[in-house]
Amino acid sequence: MLTLKKCILLVLFLLPFSVLSQQTTENQSAKAAYISDELFVYLHSGPSNKYRIVGTINAGESVTYIQQDNESDYVEIKYDGDKTAWLPKQYVTFTPGLASQLAQIKSDYANHADIVTDLQQQRDNLSSELRAVISERDVALEQLEQTKQTYSLLKQRLDATQASIWEKPMVLGSLILLIGLVFGLLLPIIMPKRRNKDRWM
């Protein structure tokens, strides 16, 4: 009787470790998989079509591969959260199906479309700024040309004014008078010295 109790206690003691070991093995063998591109596939409760049908799964749907039964070539999968079922191995693939690829392509296209829209907006903004800079440059060049013309006109007027000043008789007479005045003021200062020297001689 004691031996039976010991056996029962030993079994109860080892049972959690066995379950934990089985879960660990399942987690290690579990990997992402996809349903191949059929319309839908029947799911069975066991590794054969003799087991009852528990549902269907659509083509391209993402599932988790758990294990394979080599005798029947059925694969156990996990789907819809924690549900498990069996289906023929031929319907399971480890590469995304056309439906998944199409969804990924659509997502990538949407992202690229957003990027293209942003780039077009940046291009339009840069084009607008470039047009504004070109307009400012044209205005500056026009102002520079006007400034050059004004400078040339003023220079011509100044040259003409200087030439006309020297051509006027009144100006020439005033200049001769000024020279004569200066010479007349300097001459008496120089001449008396010579006269005084002549007298003593």
Summary of the structure (lengths in Angstrom):
residues: 201
radius of gyration: 55.3
end to end distance: 178.0
largest distance: 178.0
contacts: 457
relative contact order: 0.06
helix: 66%
strand: 19%
